[in-house]
Amino acid sequence: MTSTDPALPGADGPQTSAATAVLLVNLGTPTAPTPAAVRRFLAEFLADPRVVELPRWLWLPILNGAVIPLRSARVARAYASIWQDQGSPLQVYSQALAALLQQALGPEVTVACAMRYGEPSIPQVMRKLAEQGLRRLLVLPLYPQYSATTTASVFDAVAAELATWRRQPELRYLTDYWQETAWQEAIADSIRSHWQRQGRGDHLLFSFHGIPQACVDAGDPYARQCQASARAVATLLDLAPETWSVSFQSRLGRAQWLMPYTEQVIRERAAAGVGQLDVLSPGFAVDCLETLEEIAIEYDELFRENGGGRLAYIPALNADPAHAQALAVLARRHGSGWPGFASAAGQ
């Protein structure tokens, strides 16, 4: 057994409830809203070749010499504006969602939550599961739409950790879940609930996180899945075509990313006299910096500065019971035939 091989129990060793496990994985977050913590997070995140597909010899000097030094303090201030008493919203909501999914699946399946970047890391969580007798692992990245920049990176990290293990568990990957009826209905219901509480705006904007256009040109299905996700939800809400649209946010660098850009759409809607613009970002399973700060704060200011009335951000599903139930349906289907899921199938 190598030094990196987890201390897995033998075939006749003790079996625990972690024998069958679901691993939820989200993108990650700094451990604190400080420049030092943000530097560590950005160094790991932006050094991933799945995230920035430039030659390492070209990108890493730019990343370490310019991007991280110039962005860390500003990003830390942005995190500080949304930080909760319990920590980063992404971390808090992801863990709460995992707890609800655990309740939905029952005690015979262990639900664990890891971060692709930051802590708890994928290796840390997987090794803890291994110590508890892991035999079967279903990996569920919390990205409704597939992209190599996100979902594939999770699979890379899982595979890299397993490459150090002598005893491999049975393994199943879930690539996306935007087509799930339960997920689409949960998104539609969240919009209806928002409208009931705060009133319905003049236009509904689906703002997805952007990726470089070059990724789509190379075969990434993300843009197509985002458009299809929005159409499915709009259909459930019986929206007229002119009352909703799709855009892409969070552009980094000067290369062309998926268009139209959210900030440009917001300027156009403001100039057109839209009084209230409702915005949601159904590519995010839980709220995070890009929703709570970029949309709810920055884009609200941008909308008002350009003559708009009010930008109303519709929160992510977060730890809503309907969200957990949608993921439970998904997990049961993909875990079908495994011990632990058999008893959960009828729930």
N, C-alpha and C positions, 0 to 999 in steps of 0.2 A: 504494500500500500504506500503510495507516494505521500509526501508531506502535505500536498494540496487535496488529497482525497478525503472527503468527509468520512466521519466515523459511522458508516452505515451499519445497521444491525445485519446479521447474517440471516439466511433463509429461515432458520429456526429461532431467530431472535425475537424480541418483543415487537408487537405491532401496535401502533397507536392510531389515533384518529387522523394523523397526518399521512397515513398510507396512501390515501387519495386526496389530492389537493388541487385547488384552483388558485393560480397566481395572477392577481390583478396587477398590472403595471401601468403607471402613469409617467409622464415625462420627467418630473422632478422639480426641485426648488432649492434655493440656498437655505442653509440652516439658520440664517439670521438676516435681517435687512441691513447688513453692513457692507461696506466696500470690500473688505477682506473675504467675507463669505461669498459675495457675488463673484469676485474674481475666481475663486475656486470652482464655483458652479459653471461659469462661462467657459473656463479653461477646459473642463471636461465635456460640456455640451457642444461647444463650437469646434472642438478638435475631432469630433466624430466624423469620419469620412462619409457617413450616410447623410449627415446634416449639411455639410459644405463639401460639395463634390469637386474640389479643386486639388491639384497635386499638392502633396504635403509640403514639399520643398518651397512651394510658392505661398501657401496659405498660412502655415504655422508661424513664420516670421511676422506676417501681417497681423495675425491674431494676437500673438504675444507682445508685439512691439507697438501696436496701434489700437486695435479693437478693444482689448481688455483694459488697458490703461485709460482709454478715453471714455469707455462706457460704464465702467464699474460704479463710479460714484453716482451717476445719474440713475442707473438701474436700481441701485440700493435705495435711493430716495423714493423711487416709484414703488418698490416693495414696502417701504416703511409706511406709505400712504394707505396700504390695504392690509397690513399685518394684523392678525388677530391675537388675542391674549393667549390662545392655544398654539399659535404658530402661523405658518404660511397657510393661506386658504386652500391651496391645492393639496397640501399634506393633510389638513384637517378634514376636508370633505372626502378625499380619497379613502382615508382610514374609516370614516363614518360609513361610507358606501360599502366598504368591505365588511364591516360589522353587520350591516343590514343583509347583505348577501349571505353571510354566514347563518343568520337566523332563517333565511328563506331555504337554504339547502339542508340545514340540519346538522347534527353533530358528527355524522359519519363522513363528511367531507370537510376538510380544513380549507378555509379561505385566508389567504395571506396577501398582503399588499406591498409592492416594492416600487422603487423609483429607478427609471433608466439612468438618470444622472442625479448625484447626491445620495442622500440616505433616507430610509434604509435601502441599500443597493440590492440589485438582483442577486449577486453572489451571497451577500449576507443573509437574505431571506431564504434562498434556496438551501444554503448550508444548515440553517436552523430547521427547515423541513426535513432535510436528510437525517439530522440527528433524531428526529421524531419518527423515523421509519418510512420515509417517502418511497412509494413504489409506482405511483401513477400521478402525472402532472399535466394539468390543462392550463395552458398559458393564454390569458385573455388581456391583451393590451387595451387600455381604455381610450381607444381611438375608433370612433364609429366608422370612419372612412379610412381605407388603406392608403398608405404612402410608404415608399421605401425610406423616406426621411424619418419616419416615426416607427411604424409597425415593424418593418424589416430590421431596424436597429435593435428593437427589443429581442427579436429572434436571434440576432447576432450575439447579444450579450448572454442569453440563455445557453446558446450552443457553446460559447467560449467557456462558460463555467462548467458545463457538462463535460467538456473535453478534458477536464482535470479529474473527473470521477472514474473510479474503476467500475463501480456498479451503477449502470444507467437505469433510470426509471422509464416506464412507458411514458410516451410524450405525445401530446396533441396540441396543435397551435390553432388559434382562432384569428383569422386575418382581418375581418371587419364585421360590422353588424348593422350597418345603415339600412339594410333591407328588412330587418326585423320589424314586423308589424307592431309588436309591443313597444319597441323603442320609438317608432314613428308616432304612435298614439300618445306616448308619454310626452314627447315634445309638443304635439298639438294641444294636449291638455294643459301643459304649462303655459302656453300662449293664451289659451282661453282664460285660465285662472288669472293671469296678469291683466288681461283686458277687463275682467270683472272687478278687479281690485283698483286699477288705476285708469281705466278708460282706454278705449281703442284709438290708436294713432291714425294718421292719414296714410301712412305707408309702412310696410313691414320689410325690413332689410335683413336677409340672412348673410351674416358676415363670417366667412370661414378663414382660418389661418392660411396664408398664402405659401406657395412653394415656387421655386424658380420655374419659369416656363420650359427651360431646358429639360427638367425632370419629366414633365409631361410629354415632351417631344421624344424622350427616350423610352416611353412606354408606361410611365406611372399612371394608374387609373384614378388618381385622387380627384382631379378636376371633374371628371365625369361623374364620380360618385357624389361629390358635393352638390352638383346641379341636380342629380336625381333625388338626393335626400330632400332638398328644398322643395322640389316639385311634389314629392310624396306628401310632405307635411302641408303644403298649400292645398293639395287636393282634399286632404282630410278636413281642412278648415273651410273648404269651398270658396277659396279666394279667387277673385277675378285677376287675370294676368297683369293688369296695370297696377294692382295694389301691392305687389311684392316684387322683390328683385334679389339678386345674389351678388356679393362682392367678396374681395379677398384682402385681408389685413396683414399687418406685421412684416412688411417688406424689409429686407436687410440687404444693403449694398446697392450697386448701381445697375445690376443686370435686370432684365425684364422678368417680372414674376407674373403669376396668374392675374388676369385683369377681368373686370374693372377693379381698381384699387378702392378700398372702402373710403379712404379720406376724400377721394375725388367724387365718389357717389354722394357722400354727405354734403360736400360743397354744392353739388348740383341740386340736390333736394332742397337745401336751404335757399338757394337762389330762386328755385321754382315756387317758393312760398309755402312749403310744407310746415304746418304748425307743430305737429308732433310726429317724430320719427321713431318707430319702435324698432329696436335692433336686438337680435339674438345671435348667438354663435354656436350652432349645434354640432360643430366639430369638436367642441370641448366637453368632456364628460362632466367635469366639475369646474367651478369658477377659479380663476387664476389671475396672474398679472395682466394677461392679454385681454381679459374681459372686464375685470373690476377696475383696472387703471386705464388701460388703453381705450376701451370702448366707453365705459361709464363716466370716466373723468375727461380724458383727452378729447375724445370724439364729441362729447357733449359740448365742451368748450368750442370746438371747431364748428359745430353746427350753429351755435348761437352767434359766434363771431361773423358767420357768413349770412346772417339774416334769418336763420331758422328759429323756431320757437323752443321746443323742448325735445331732447333725445331721451327716450325711455328705454333703458336696458332691461331686457327680459333675462332673468338669471338662468344659468345652466341647470340641468336636472339635479346635480349635486347628490345629496343623500336622501332624495325623495323615495318613498316606498315603491312608487311605480317604476323608478329607475332600477332599483334592486330586483324587483320582480321580473323586469325585462331581461336583465342579465342572468337571473336564475333560469328562466326559460331557455336561454341560449346555452348556459352551462350544462343543464340537464341533457339537452339534445346532443351536444358534442361529447359529453361524458357517458353517453348511453353504452351500456354493457360493462362498465366498470363497477366494481363493488363500491358501495356508498351512494352512487347515483341511482341504483336500482330502487332503493327505498324512497329516494327523493322524487322519483319520476311521477308519482301520482299526486304530489303535493300541489 
